[in-house]
Amino acid sequence: MKARVHVMLKDGVLDPQGEAVRHALGTLGFTGVDGVRQGKVIDLDLAATDRATAEAEVTAMCEKLLANTVIEKYTIEIA
């Protein structure tokens, strides 16, 4: 199975990278961008063959390593 994890800063947490991207876009002439939030995408190839097991494993991975749950949120897609 394959899993895709999207990790983003939680709402209300300052995003200096996103702000830098927004500013850079403005200097390149893209003035209609009011805000940018930057995150990361992690693709995993899993040995699990059952969707529930795969989702439980990936959730554990996110809670222990892939996301800092104090300031980040994550979503999981299983395929």
N, CA, C, O and CB atoms as a CASP TS submission, in Angstrom:
PFRMAT TS
TARGET T0000
AUTHOR 0000-0000-0000
METHOD Language model
MODEL 1
PARENT N/A
ATOM      1  N   MET     1       0.844  -1.181   0.000  1.00  0.00           N
ATOM      2  CA  MET     1       0.000   0.000   0.000  1.00  0.00           C
ATOM      3  C   MET     1       0.888   1.243   0.000  1.00  0.00           C
ATOM      4  O   MET     1       2.061   1.203   0.373  1.00  0.00           O
ATOM      5  CB  MET     1      -0.960  -0.001   1.222  1.00  0.00           C
ATOM      6  N   LYS     2       0.290   2.326  -0.426  1.00  0.00           N
ATOM      7  CA  LYS     2       0.991   3.607  -0.425  1.00  0.00           C
ATOM      8  C   LYS     2       0.238   4.569   0.487  1.00  0.00           C
ATOM      9  O   LYS     2      -0.988   4.533   0.592  1.00  0.00           O
ATOM     10  CB  LYS     2       1.116   4.187  -1.873  1.00  0.00           C
ATOM     11  N   ALA     3       1.004   5.419   1.133  1.00  0.00           N
ATOM     12  CA  ALA     3       0.408   6.447   1.982  1.00  0.00           C
ATOM     13  C   ALA     3       1.050   7.786   1.648  1.00  0.00           C
ATOM     14  O   ALA     3       2.238   7.868   1.336  1.00  0.00           O
ATOM     15  CB  ALA     3       0.586   6.106   3.496  1.00  0.00           C
ATOM     16  N   ARG     4       0.248   8.813   1.720  1.00  0.00           N
ATOM     17  CA  ARG     4       0.751  10.176   1.548  1.00  0.00           C
ATOM     18  C   ARG     4       0.335  10.959   2.781  1.00  0.00           C
ATOM     19  O   ARG     4      -0.835  10.960   3.166  1.00  0.00           O
ATOM     20  CB  ARG     4       0.203  10.848   0.223  1.00  0.00           C
ATOM     21  N   VAL     5       1.306  11.625   3.399  1.00  0.00           N
ATOM     22  CA  VAL     5       1.068  12.423   4.598  1.00  0.00           C
ATOM     23  C   VAL     5       1.322  13.890   4.247  1.00  0.00           C
ATOM     24  O   VAL     5       2.376  14.236   3.714  1.00  0.00           O
ATOM     25  CB  VAL     5       1.985  11.956   5.790  1.00  0.00           C
ATOM     26  N   HIS     6       0.354  14.739   4.549  1.00  0.00           N
ATOM     27  CA  HIS     6       0.497  16.189   4.387  1.00  0.00           C
ATOM     28  C   HIS     6       0.678  16.777   5.785  1.00  0.00           C
ATOM     29  O   HIS     6      -0.160  16.570   6.662  1.00  0.00           O
ATOM     30  CB  HIS     6      -0.757  16.829   3.644  1.00  0.00           C
ATOM     31  N   VAL     7       1.765  17.503   5.990  1.00  0.00           N
ATOM     32  CA  VAL     7       2.040  18.125   7.289  1.00  0.00           C
ATOM     33  C   VAL     7       2.064  19.641   7.090  1.00  0.00           C
ATOM     34  O   VAL     7       2.782  20.159   6.235  1.00  0.00           O
ATOM     35  CB  VAL     7       3.403  17.610   7.899  1.00  0.00           C
ATOM     36  N   MET     8       1.265  20.338   7.897  1.00  0.00           N
ATOM     37  CA  MET     8       1.190  21.805   7.827  1.00  0.00           C
ATOM     38  C   MET     8       1.237  22.371   9.242  1.00  0.00           C
ATOM     39  O   MET     8       0.859  21.709  10.209  1.00  0.00           O
ATOM     40  CB  MET     8      -0.109  22.273   7.087  1.00  0.00           C
ATOM     41  N   LEU     9       1.708  23.610   9.338  1.00  0.00           N
ATOM     42  CA  LEU     9       1.635  24.280  10.631  1.00  0.00           C
ATOM     43  C   LEU     9       0.174  24.499  10.999  1.00  0.00           C
ATOM     44  O   LEU     9      -0.659  24.756  10.130  1.00  0.00           O
ATOM     45  CB  LEU     9       2.405  25.627  10.605  1.00  0.00           C
ATOM     46  N   LYS    10      -0.131  24.399  12.268  1.00  0.00           N
ATOM     47  CA  LYS    10      -1.496  24.652  12.735  1.00  0.00           C
ATOM     48  C   LYS    10      -1.855  26.114  12.509  1.00  0.00           C
ATOM     49  O   LYS    10      -0.981  26.979  12.455  1.00  0.00           O
ATOM     50  CB  LYS    10      -1.646  24.282  14.233  1.00  0.00           C
ATOM     51  N   ASP    11      -3.148  26.379  12.378  1.00  0.00           N
ATOM     52  CA  ASP    11      -3.623  27.758  12.249  1.00  0.00           C
ATOM     53  C   ASP    11      -3.181  28.534  13.479  1.00  0.00           C
ATOM     54  O   ASP    11      -3.245  28.026  14.598  1.00  0.00           O
ATOM     55  CB  ASP    11      -5.179  27.814  12.080  1.00  0.00           C
ATOM     56  N   GLY    12      -2.737  29.755  13.271  1.00  0.00           N
ATOM     57  CA  GLY    12      -2.297  30.597  14.375  1.00  0.00           C
ATOM     58  C   GLY    12      -0.803  30.504  14.667  1.00  0.00           C
ATOM     59  O   GLY    12      -0.264  31.335  15.398  1.00  0.00           O
ATOM     60  N   VAL    13      -0.129  29.503  14.107  1.00  0.00           N
ATOM     61  CA  VAL    13       1.320  29.377  14.285  1.00  0.00           C
ATOM     62  C   VAL    13       1.982  30.166  13.163  1.00  0.00           C
ATOM     63  O   VAL    13       1.657  29.975  11.991  1.00  0.00           O
ATOM     64  CB  VAL    13       1.785  27.862  14.277  1.00  0.00           C
ATOM     65  N   LEU    14       2.907  31.050  13.516  1.00  0.00           N
ATOM     66  CA  LEU    14       3.591  31.855  12.507  1.00  0.00           C
ATOM     67  C   LEU    14       4.344  30.963  11.537  1.00  0.00           C
ATOM     68  O   LEU    14       4.936  29.960  11.935  1.00  0.00           O
ATOM     69  CB  LEU    14       4.552  32.852  13.168  1.00  0.00           C
ATOM     70  N   ASP    15       4.321  31.332  10.262  1.00  0.00           N
ATOM     71  CA  ASP    15       4.969  30.572   9.207  1.00  0.00           C
ATOM     72  C   ASP    15       5.974  31.469   8.485  1.00  0.00           C
ATOM     73  O   ASP    15       5.641  32.051   7.452  1.00  0.00           O
ATOM     74  CB  ASP    15       3.922  30.000   8.213  1.00  0.00           C
ATOM     75  N   PRO    16       7.206  31.594   9.009  1.00  0.00           N
ATOM     76  CA  PRO    16       8.181  32.490   8.389  1.00  0.00           C
ATOM     77  C   PRO    16       8.540  32.085   6.952  1.00  0.00           C
ATOM     78  O   PRO    16       8.778  32.953   6.112  1.00  0.00           O
ATOM     79  CB  PRO    16       9.438  32.531   9.231  1.00  0.00           C
ATOM     80  N   GLN    17       8.581  30.781   6.660  1.00  0.00           N
ATOM     81  CA  GLN    17       8.874  30.351   5.291  1.00  0.00           C
ATOM     82  C   GLN    17       7.749  30.770   4.353  1.00  0.00           C
ATOM     83  O   GLN    17       8.003  31.265   3.255  1.00  0.00           O
ATOM     84  CB  GLN    17       9.079  28.822   5.231  1.00  0.00           C
ATOM     85  N   GLY    18       6.526  30.574   4.778  1.00  0.00           N
ATOM     86  CA  GLY    18       5.389  30.983   3.968  1.00  0.00           C
ATOM     87  C   GLY    18       5.391  32.479   3.718  1.00  0.00           C
ATOM     88  O   GLY    18       5.095  32.926   2.610  1.00  0.00           O
ATOM     89  N   GLU    19       5.723  33.257   4.742  1.00  0.00           N
ATOM     90  CA  GLU    19       5.784  34.712   4.596  1.00  0.00           C
ATOM     91  C   GLU    19       6.895  35.114   3.632  1.00  0.00           C
ATOM     92  O   GLU    19       6.715  36.044   2.846  1.00  0.00           O
ATOM     93  CB  GLU    19       6.002  35.381   5.963  1.00  0.00           C
ATOM     94  N   ALA    20       8.036  34.434   3.677  1.00  0.00           N
ATOM     95  CA  ALA    20       9.136  34.718   2.752  1.00  0.00           C
ATOM     96  C   ALA    20       8.713  34.416   1.308  1.00  0.00           C
ATOM     97  O   ALA    20       9.042  35.174   0.395  1.00  0.00           O
ATOM     98  CB  ALA    20      10.390  33.889   3.131  1.00  0.00           C
ATOM     99  N   VAL    21       7.995  33.326   1.103  1.00  0.00           N
ATOM    100  CA  VAL    21       7.507  32.981  -0.230  1.00  0.00           C
ATOM    101  C   VAL    21       6.506  34.031  -0.713  1.00  0.00           C
ATOM    102  O   VAL    21       6.563  34.469  -1.862  1.00  0.00           O
ATOM    103  CB  VAL    21       6.857  31.577  -0.227  1.00  0.00           C
ATOM    104  N   ARG    22       5.582  34.435   0.178  1.00  0.00           N
ATOM    105  CA  ARG    22       4.602  35.465  -0.188  1.00  0.00           C
ATOM    106  C   ARG    22       5.299  36.746  -0.610  1.00  0.00           C
ATOM    107  O   ARG    22       4.930  37.355  -1.614  1.00  0.00           O
ATOM    108  CB  ARG    22       3.648  35.748   0.981  1.00  0.00           C
ATOM    109  N   HIS    23       6.302  37.158   0.148  1.00  0.00           N
ATOM    110  CA  HIS    23       7.051  38.377  -0.169  1.00  0.00           C
ATOM    111  C   HIS    23       7.775  38.233  -1.510  1.00  0.00           C
ATOM    112  O   HIS    23       7.738  39.141  -2.340  1.00  0.00           O
ATOM    113  CB  HIS    23       8.067  38.695   0.954  1.00  0.00           C
ATOM    114  N   ALA    24       8.427  37.096  -1.717  1.00  0.00           N
ATOM    115  CA  ALA    24       9.153  36.871  -2.968  1.00  0.00           C
ATOM    116  C   ALA    24       8.201  36.893  -4.163  1.00  0.00           C
ATOM    117  O   ALA    24       8.536  37.448  -5.210  1.00  0.00           O
ATOM    118  CB  ALA    24       9.907  35.532  -2.918  1.00  0.00           C
ATOM    119  N   LEU    25       7.021  36.295  -4.016  1.00  0.00           N
ATOM    120  CA  LEU    25       6.041  36.335  -5.100  1.00  0.00           C
ATOM    121  C   LEU    25       5.648  37.778  -5.426  1.00  0.00           C
ATOM    122  O   LEU    25       5.497  38.139  -6.593  1.00  0.00           O
ATOM    123  CB  LEU    25       4.792  35.515  -4.723  1.00  0.00           C
ATOM    124  N   GLY    26       5.486  38.594  -4.387  1.00  0.00           N
ATOM    125  CA  GLY    26       5.151  39.998  -4.593  1.00  0.00           C
ATOM    126  C   GLY    26       6.232  40.732  -5.361  1.00  0.00           C
ATOM    127  O   GLY    26       5.935  41.544  -6.238  1.00  0.00           O
ATOM    128  N   THR    27       7.484  40.451  -5.035  1.00  0.00           N
ATOM    129  CA  THR    27       8.582  41.129  -5.746  1.00  0.00           C
ATOM    130  C   THR    27       8.696  40.650  -7.191  1.00  0.00           C
ATOM    131  O   THR    27       9.281  41.341  -8.024  1.00  0.00           O
ATOM    132  CB  THR    27       9.914  40.894  -5.016  1.00  0.00           C
ATOM    133  N   LEU    28       8.150  39.488  -7.495  1.00  0.00           N
ATOM    134  CA  LEU    28       8.153  38.977  -8.870  1.00  0.00           C
ATOM    135  C   LEU    28       6.923  39.441  -9.654  1.00  0.00           C
ATOM    136  O   LEU    28       6.734  39.063 -10.811  1.00  0.00           O
ATOM    137  CB  LEU    28       8.215  37.448  -8.862  1.00  0.00           C
ATOM    138  N   GLY    29       6.090  40.264  -9.010  1.00  0.00           N
ATOM    139  CA  GLY    29       4.946  40.817  -9.705  1.00  0.00           C
ATOM    140  C   GLY    29       3.625  40.108  -9.435  1.00  0.00           C
ATOM    141  O   GLY    29       2.595  40.501  -9.983  1.00  0.00           O
ATOM    142  N   PHE    30       3.636  39.082  -8.611  1.00  0.00           N
ATOM    143  CA  PHE    30       2.405  38.368  -8.257  1.00  0.00           C
ATOM    144  C   PHE    30       1.805  39.036  -7.023  1.00  0.00           C
ATOM    145  O   PHE    30       1.982  38.562  -5.901  1.00  0.00           O
ATOM    146  CB  PHE    30       2.681  36.839  -7.994  1.00  0.00           C
ATOM    147  N   THR    31       1.098  40.138  -7.241  1.00  0.00           N
ATOM    148  CA  THR    31       0.633  40.963  -6.121  1.00  0.00           C
ATOM    149  C   THR    31      -0.680  40.492  -5.516  1.00  0.00           C
ATOM    150  O   THR    31      -1.080  41.010  -4.473  1.00  0.00           O
ATOM    151  CB  THR    31       0.479  42.379  -6.570  1.00  0.00           C
ATOM    152  N   GLY    32      -1.357  39.544  -6.117  1.00  0.00           N
ATOM    153  CA  GLY    32      -2.660  39.110  -5.613  1.00  0.00           C
ATOM    154  C   GLY    32      -2.589  38.037  -4.547  1.00  0.00           C
ATOM    155  O   GLY    32      -3.625  37.484  -4.177  1.00  0.00           O
ATOM    156  N   VAL    33      -1.403  37.718  -4.037  1.00  0.00           N
ATOM    157  CA  VAL    33      -1.262  36.659  -3.031  1.00  0.00           C
ATOM    158  C   VAL    33      -1.265  37.301  -1.645  1.00  0.00           C
ATOM    159  O   VAL    33      -0.342  38.036  -1.296  1.00  0.00           O
ATOM    160  CB  VAL    33       0.051  35.826  -3.260  1.00  0.00           C
ATOM    161  N   ASP    34      -2.303  37.021  -0.859  1.00  0.00           N
ATOM    162  CA  ASP    34      -2.419  37.627   0.471  1.00  0.00           C
ATOM    163  C   ASP    34      -1.774  36.793   1.572  1.00  0.00           C
ATOM    164  O   ASP    34      -1.422  37.330   2.622  1.00  0.00           O
ATOM    165  CB  ASP    34      -3.868  37.847   0.803  1.00  0.00           C
ATOM    166  N   GLY    35      -1.615  35.498   1.351  1.00  0.00           N
ATOM    167  CA  GLY    35      -1.014  34.660   2.384  1.00  0.00           C
ATOM    168  C   GLY    35      -0.513  33.357   1.799  1.00  0.00           C
ATOM    169  O   GLY    35      -1.068  32.838   0.830  1.00  0.00           O
ATOM    170  N   VAL    36       0.546  32.834   2.399  1.00  0.00           N
ATOM    171  CA  VAL    36       1.117  31.547   1.985  1.00  0.00           C
ATOM    172  C   VAL    36       1.406  30.738   3.237  1.00  0.00           C
ATOM    173  O   VAL    36       1.968  31.256   4.202  1.00  0.00           O
ATOM    174  CB  VAL    36       2.419  31.740   1.125  1.00  0.00           C
ATOM    175  N   ARG    37       1.022  29.470   3.221  1.00  0.00           N
ATOM    176  CA  ARG    37       1.379  28.519   4.272  1.00  0.00           C
ATOM    177  C   ARG    37       2.178  27.425   3.587  1.00  0.00           C
ATOM    178  O   ARG    37       1.734  26.864   2.585  1.00  0.00           O
ATOM    179  CB  ARG    37       0.100  27.938   5.024  1.00  0.00           C
ATOM    180  N   GLN    38       3.336  27.121   4.110  1.00  0.00           N
ATOM    181  CA  GLN    38       4.180  26.109   3.504  1.00  0.00           C
ATOM    182  C   GLN    38       4.216  24.874   4.390  1.00  0.00           C
ATOM    183  O   GLN    38       4.275  24.981   5.615  1.00  0.00           O
ATOM    184  CB  GLN    38       5.598  26.650   3.267  1.00  0.00           C
ATOM    185  N   GLY    39       4.182  23.715   3.774  1.00  0.00           N
ATOM    186  CA  GLY    39       4.215  22.464   4.517  1.00  0.00           C
ATOM    187  C   GLY    39       5.086  21.449   3.817  1.00  0.00           C
ATOM    188  O   GLY    39       5.952  21.794   3.013  1.00  0.00           O
ATOM    189  N   LYS    40       4.845  20.187   4.137  1.00  0.00           N
ATOM    190  CA  LYS    40       5.619  19.123   3.494  1.00  0.00           C
ATOM    191  C   LYS    40       4.707  17.946   3.179  1.00  0.00           C
ATOM    192  O   LYS    40       3.683  17.738   3.829  1.00  0.00           O
ATOM    193  CB  LYS    40       6.797  18.672   4.396  1.00  0.00           C
ATOM    194  N   VAL    41       5.101  17.185   2.173  1.00  0.00           N
ATOM    195  CA  VAL    41       4.388  15.980   1.763  1.00  0.00           C
ATOM    196  C   VAL    41       5.375  14.828   1.884  1.00  0.00           C
ATOM    197  O   VAL    41       6.512  14.918   1.420  1.00  0.00           O
ATOM    198  CB  VAL    41       3.810  16.104   0.293  1.00  0.00           C
ATOM    199  N   ILE    42       4.928  13.745   2.512  1.00  0.00           N
ATOM    200  CA  ILE    42       5.761  12.563   2.703  1.00  0.00           C
ATOM    201  C   ILE    42       5.040  11.378   2.075  1.00  0.00           C
ATOM    202  O   ILE    42       3.918  11.057   2.467  1.00  0.00           O
ATOM    203  CB  ILE    42       6.060  12.307   4.223  1.00  0.00           C
ATOM    204  N   ASP    43       5.672  10.726   1.107  1.00  0.00           N
ATOM    205  CA  ASP    43       5.115   9.532   0.478  1.00  0.00           C
ATOM    206  C   ASP    43       5.773   8.295   1.073  1.00  0.00           C
ATOM    207  O   ASP    43       6.997   8.221   1.186  1.00  0.00           O
ATOM    208  CB  ASP    43       5.310   9.570  -1.061  1.00  0.00           C
ATOM    209  N   LEU    44       4.951   7.331   1.450  1.00  0.00           N
ATOM    210  CA  LEU    44       5.446   6.095   2.077  1.00  0.00           C
ATOM    211  C   LEU    44       4.955   4.883   1.293  1.00  0.00           C
ATOM    212  O   LEU    44       3.789   4.823   0.903  1.00  0.00           O
ATOM    213  CB  LEU    44       4.985   6.002   3.561  1.00  0.00           C
ATOM    214  N   ASP    45       5.842   3.916   1.063  1.00  0.00           N
ATOM    215  CA  ASP    45       5.468   2.608   0.525  1.00  0.00           C
ATOM    216  C   ASP    45       5.403   1.662   1.709  1.00  0.00           C
ATOM    217  O   ASP    45       6.395   1.479   2.414  1.00  0.00           O
ATOM    218  CB  ASP    45       6.490   2.096  -0.578  1.00  0.00           C
ATOM    219  N   LEU    46       4.244   1.061   1.935  1.00  0.00           N
ATOM    220  CA  LEU    46       4.014   0.248   3.123  1.00  0.00           C
ATOM    221  C   LEU    46       3.869  -1.229   2.767  1.00  0.00           C
ATOM    222  O   LEU    46       3.374  -1.575   1.694  1.00  0.00           O
ATOM    223  CB  LEU    46       2.771   0.733   3.862  1.00  0.00           C
ATOM    224  N   ALA    47       4.302  -2.088   3.674  1.00  0.00           N
ATOM    225  CA  ALA    47       4.134  -3.530   3.501  1.00  0.00           C
ATOM    226  C   ALA    47       2.723  -3.976   3.884  1.00  0.00           C
ATOM    227  O   ALA    47       2.280  -5.053   3.482  1.00  0.00           O
ATOM    228  CB  ALA    47       5.169  -4.288   4.339  1.00  0.00           C
ATOM    229  N   ALA    48       2.030  -3.166   4.644  1.00  0.00           N
ATOM    230  CA  ALA    48       0.678  -3.521   5.111  1.00  0.00           C
ATOM    231  C   ALA    48      -0.239  -3.779   3.919  1.00  0.00           C
ATOM    232  O   ALA    48      -0.133  -3.114   2.889  1.00  0.00           O
ATOM    233  CB  ALA    48       0.089  -2.393   6.007  1.00  0.00           C
ATOM    234  N   THR    49      -1.130  -4.743   4.065  1.00  0.00           N
ATOM    235  CA  THR    49      -2.074  -5.066   2.990  1.00  0.00           C
ATOM    236  C   THR    49      -3.505  -4.677   3.335  1.00  0.00           C
ATOM    237  O   THR    49      -4.399  -4.759   2.493  1.00  0.00           O
ATOM    238  CB  THR    49      -2.015  -6.547   2.677  1.00  0.00           C
ATOM    239  N   ASP    50      -3.712  -4.262   4.553  1.00  0.00           N
ATOM    240  CA  ASP    50      -5.068  -3.877   4.978  1.00  0.00           C
ATOM    241  C   ASP    50      -5.074  -2.400   5.347  1.00  0.00           C
ATOM    242  O   ASP    50      -4.192  -1.905   6.050  1.00  0.00           O
ATOM    243  CB  ASP    50      -5.552  -4.748   6.185  1.00  0.00           C
ATOM    244  N   ARG    51      -6.091  -1.718   4.853  1.00  0.00           N
ATOM    245  CA  ARG    51      -6.185  -0.263   4.977  1.00  0.00           C
ATOM    246  C   ARG    51      -6.159   0.209   6.438  1.00  0.00           C
ATOM    247  O   ARG    51      -5.469   1.177   6.759  1.00  0.00           O
ATOM    248  CB  ARG    51      -7.456   0.227   4.305  1.00  0.00           C
ATOM    249  N   ALA    52      -6.890  -0.450   7.306  1.00  0.00           N
ATOM    250  CA  ALA    52      -6.956  -0.035   8.718  1.00  0.00           C
ATOM    251  C   ALA    52      -5.590  -0.156   9.383  1.00  0.00           C
ATOM    252  O   ALA    52      -5.185   0.725  10.140  1.00  0.00           O
ATOM    253  CB  ALA    52      -7.994  -0.884   9.486  1.00  0.00           C
ATOM    254  N   THR    53      -4.878  -1.249   9.099  1.00  0.00           N
ATOM    255  CA  THR    53      -3.538  -1.437   9.670  1.00  0.00           C
ATOM    256  C   THR    53      -2.585  -0.366   9.144  1.00  0.00           C
ATOM    257  O   THR    53      -1.807   0.212   9.904  1.00  0.00           O
ATOM    258  CB  THR    53      -2.994  -2.849   9.337  1.00  0.00           C
ATOM    259  N   ALA    54      -2.652  -0.109   7.848  1.00  0.00           N
ATOM    260  CA  ALA    54      -1.786   0.911   7.246  1.00  0.00           C
ATOM    261  C   ALA    54      -2.048   2.276   7.870  1.00  0.00           C
ATOM    262  O   ALA    54      -1.112   2.999   8.209  1.00  0.00           O
ATOM    263  CB  ALA    54      -2.003   0.975   5.722  1.00  0.00           C
ATOM    264  N   GLU    55      -3.317   2.624   8.019  1.00  0.00           N
ATOM    265  CA  GLU    55      -3.647   3.925   8.599  1.00  0.00           C
ATOM    266  C   GLU    55      -3.173   4.026  10.049  1.00  0.00           C
ATOM    267  O   GLU    55      -2.678   5.074  10.464  1.00  0.00           O
ATOM    268  CB  GLU    55      -5.156   4.170   8.524  1.00  0.00           C
ATOM    269  N   ALA    56      -3.316   2.967  10.810  1.00  0.00           N
ATOM    270  CA  ALA    56      -2.854   2.963  12.204  1.00  0.00           C
ATOM    271  C   ALA    56      -1.335   3.111  12.266  1.00  0.00           C
ATOM    272  O   ALA    56      -0.816   3.846  13.106  1.00  0.00           O
ATOM    273  CB  ALA    56      -3.292   1.663  12.919  1.00  0.00           C
ATOM    274  N   GLU    57      -0.624   2.418  11.383  1.00  0.00           N
ATOM    275  CA  GLU    57       0.840   2.515  11.367  1.00  0.00           C
ATOM    276  C   GLU    57       1.304   3.928  11.006  1.00  0.00           C
ATOM    277  O   GLU    57       2.199   4.479  11.646  1.00  0.00           O
ATOM    278  CB  GLU    57       1.427   1.502  10.374  1.00  0.00           C
ATOM    279  N   VAL    58       0.689   4.501   9.983  1.00  0.00           N
ATOM    280  CA  VAL    58       1.087   5.840   9.546  1.00  0.00           C
ATOM    281  C   VAL    58       0.728   6.876  10.610  1.00  0.00           C
ATOM    282  O   VAL    58       1.485   7.823  10.823  1.00  0.00           O
ATOM    283  CB  VAL    58       0.414   6.197   8.201  1.00  0.00           C
ATOM    284  N   THR    59      -0.396   6.715  11.269  1.00  0.00           N
ATOM    285  CA  THR    59      -0.755   7.625  12.359  1.00  0.00           C
ATOM    286  C   THR    59       0.305   7.568  13.456  1.00  0.00           C
ATOM    287  O   THR    59       0.721   8.608  13.967  1.00  0.00           O
ATOM    288  CB  THR    59      -2.152   7.270  12.935  1.00  0.00           C
ATOM    289  N   ALA    60       0.743   6.374  13.820  1.00  0.00           N
ATOM    290  CA  ALA    60       1.792   6.227  14.836  1.00  0.00           C
ATOM    291  C   ALA    60       3.085   6.895  14.367  1.00  0.00           C
ATOM    292  O   ALA    60       3.768   7.548  15.156  1.00  0.00           O
ATOM    293  CB  ALA    60       2.044   4.730  15.147  1.00  0.00           C
ATOM    294  N   MET    61       3.421   6.733  13.086  1.00  0.00           N
ATOM    295  CA  MET    61       4.626   7.370  12.538  1.00  0.00           C
ATOM    296  C   MET    61       4.536   8.891  12.654  1.00  0.00           C
ATOM    297  O   MET    61       5.507   9.551  13.022  1.00  0.00           O
ATOM    298  CB  MET    61       4.829   6.962  11.063  1.00  0.00           C
ATOM    299  N   CYS    62       3.362   9.439  12.338  1.00  0.00           N
ATOM    300  CA  CYS    62       3.164  10.888  12.421  1.00  0.00           C
ATOM    301  C   CYS    62       3.291  11.380  13.857  1.00  0.00           C
ATOM    302  O   CYS    62       3.945  12.388  14.123  1.00  0.00           O
ATOM    303  CB  CYS    62       1.795  11.273  11.856  1.00  0.00           C
ATOM    304  N   GLU    63       2.664  10.667  14.771  1.00  0.00           N
ATOM    305  CA  GLU    63       2.679  11.074  16.180  1.00  0.00           C
ATOM    306  C   GLU    63       4.079  10.993  16.788  1.00  0.00           C
ATOM    307  O   GLU    63       4.422  11.788  17.664  1.00  0.00           O
ATOM    308  CB  GLU    63       1.719  10.205  16.983  1.00  0.00           C
ATOM    309  N   LYS    64       4.884  10.037  16.327  1.00  0.00           N
ATOM    310  CA  LYS    64       6.208   9.823  16.918  1.00  0.00           C
ATOM    311  C   LYS    64       7.344  10.539  16.197  1.00  0.00           C
ATOM    312  O   LYS    64       8.356  10.858  16.821  1.00  0.00           O
ATOM    313  CB  LYS    64       6.503   8.367  16.948  1.00  0.00           C
ATOM    314  N   LEU    65       7.200  10.803  14.874  1.00  0.00           N
ATOM    315  CA  LEU    65       8.345  11.328  14.136  1.00  0.00           C
ATOM    316  C   LEU    65       8.001  12.342  13.047  1.00  0.00           C
ATOM    317  O   LEU    65       8.628  13.399  12.973  1.00  0.00           O
ATOM    318  CB  LEU    65       9.077  10.204  13.523  1.00  0.00           C
ATOM    319  N   LEU    66       7.034  12.043  12.216  1.00  0.00           N
ATOM    320  CA  LEU    66       6.842  12.818  11.001  1.00  0.00           C
ATOM    321  C   LEU    66       6.260  14.205  11.222  1.00  0.00           C
ATOM    322  O   LEU    66       6.484  15.098  10.405  1.00  0.00           O
ATOM    323  CB  LEU    66       5.967  12.072  10.084  1.00  0.00           C
ATOM    324  N   ALA    67       5.523  14.406  12.299  1.00  0.00           N
ATOM    325  CA  ALA    67       4.932  15.714  12.580  1.00  0.00           C
ATOM    326  C   ALA    67       5.199  16.105  14.023  1.00  0.00           C
ATOM    327  O   ALA    67       5.179  15.265  14.923  1.00  0.00           O
ATOM    328  CB  ALA    67       3.415  15.704  12.299  1.00  0.00           C
ATOM    329  N   ASN    68       5.449  17.379  14.230  1.00  0.00           N
ATOM    330  CA  ASN    68       5.550  17.927  15.581  1.00  0.00           C
ATOM    331  C   ASN    68       4.131  18.345  15.958  1.00  0.00           C
ATOM    332  O   ASN    68       3.688  19.443  15.621  1.00  0.00           O
ATOM    333  CB  ASN    68       6.585  19.152  15.667  1.00  0.00           C
ATOM    334  N   THR    69       3.430  17.468  16.652  1.00  0.00           N
ATOM    335  CA  THR    69       1.999  17.681  16.888  1.00  0.00           C
ATOM    336  C   THR    69       1.685  18.865  17.803  1.00  0.00           C
ATOM    337  O   THR    69       0.519  19.227  17.962  1.00  0.00           O
ATOM    338  CB  THR    69       1.405  16.443  17.476  1.00  0.00           C
ATOM    339  N   VAL    70       2.692  19.461  18.393  1.00  0.00           N
ATOM    340  CA  VAL    70       2.457  20.664  19.197  1.00  0.00           C
ATOM    341  C   VAL    70       2.130  21.834  18.271  1.00  0.00           C
ATOM    342  O   VAL    70       1.258  22.646  18.579  1.00  0.00           O
ATOM    343  CB  VAL    70       3.697  20.994  20.085  1.00  0.00           C
ATOM    344  N   ILE    71       2.830  21.921  17.135  1.00  0.00           N
ATOM    345  CA  ILE    71       2.632  23.073  16.237  1.00  0.00           C
ATOM    346  C   ILE    71       2.177  22.672  14.834  1.00  0.00           C
ATOM    347  O   ILE    71       1.866  23.545  14.023  1.00  0.00           O
ATOM    348  CB  ILE    71       3.917  23.868  16.133  1.00  0.00           C
ATOM    349  N   GLU    72       2.129  21.367  14.528  1.00  0.00           N
ATOM    350  CA  GLU    72       1.757  20.928  13.191  1.00  0.00           C
ATOM    351  C   GLU    72       0.539  20.013  13.222  1.00  0.00           C
ATOM    352  O   GLU    72       0.289  19.309  14.200  1.00  0.00           O
ATOM    353  CB  GLU    72       2.926  20.217  12.528  1.00  0.00           C
ATOM    354  N   LYS    73      -0.212  20.045  12.123  1.00  0.00           N
ATOM    355  CA  LYS    73      -1.318  19.108  11.918  1.00  0.00           C
ATOM    356  C   LYS    73      -0.960  18.271  10.701  1.00  0.00           C
ATOM    357  O   LYS    73      -0.132  18.665   9.880  1.00  0.00           O
ATOM    358  CB  LYS    73      -2.704  19.856  11.726  1.00  0.00           C
ATOM    359  N   TYR    74      -1.601  17.106  10.598  1.00  0.00           N
ATOM    360  CA  TYR    74      -1.318  16.247   9.453  1.00  0.00           C
ATOM    361  C   TYR    74      -2.584  15.571   8.972  1.00  0.00           C
ATOM    362  O   TYR    74      -3.540  15.382   9.724  1.00  0.00           O
ATOM    363  CB  TYR    74      -0.263  15.199   9.808  1.00  0.00           C
ATOM    364  N   THR    75      -2.566  15.209   7.691  1.00  0.00           N
ATOM    365  CA  THR    75      -3.633  14.400   7.115  1.00  0.00           C
ATOM    366  C   THR    75      -2.970  13.211   6.417  1.00  0.00           C
ATOM    367  O   THR    75      -1.833  13.299   5.953  1.00  0.00           O
ATOM    368  CB  THR    75      -4.527  15.240   6.113  1.00  0.00           C
ATOM    369  N   ILE    76      -3.690  12.119   6.353  1.00  0.00           N
ATOM    370  CA  ILE    76      -3.163  10.889   5.777  1.00  0.00           C
ATOM    371  C   ILE    76      -4.081  10.429   4.645  1.00  0.00           C
ATOM    372  O   ILE    76      -5.303  10.415   4.789  1.00  0.00           O
ATOM    373  CB  ILE    76      -3.025   9.784   6.861  1.00  0.00           C
ATOM    374  N   GLU    77      -3.477  10.056   3.526  1.00  0.00           N
ATOM    375  CA  GLU    77      -4.197   9.438   2.412  1.00  0.00           C
ATOM    376  C   GLU    77      -3.612   8.050   2.219  1.00  0.00           C
ATOM    377  O   GLU    77      -2.395   7.899   2.111  1.00  0.00           O
ATOM    378  CB  GLU    77      -4.091  10.298   1.092  1.00  0.00           C
ATOM    379  N   ILE    78      -4.460   7.041   2.174  1.00  0.00           N
ATOM    380  CA  ILE    78      -4.020   5.656   1.941  1.00  0.00           C
ATOM    381  C   ILE    78      -4.545   5.225   0.569  1.00  0.00           C
ATOM    382  O   ILE    78      -5.717   5.421   0.248  1.00  0.00           O
ATOM    383  CB  ILE    78      -4.536   4.679   3.084  1.00  0.00           C
ATOM    384  N   ALA    79      -3.659   4.640  -0.227  1.00  0.00           N
ATOM    385  CA  ALA    79      -4.089   4.134  -1.559  1.00  0.00           C
ATOM    386  C   ALA    79      -3.571   2.738  -1.773  1.00  0.00           C
ATOM    387  O   ALA    79      -3.820   2.141  -2.821  1.00  0.00           O
ATOM    388  CB  ALA    79      -3.594   5.057  -2.703  1.00  0.00           C
TER
END
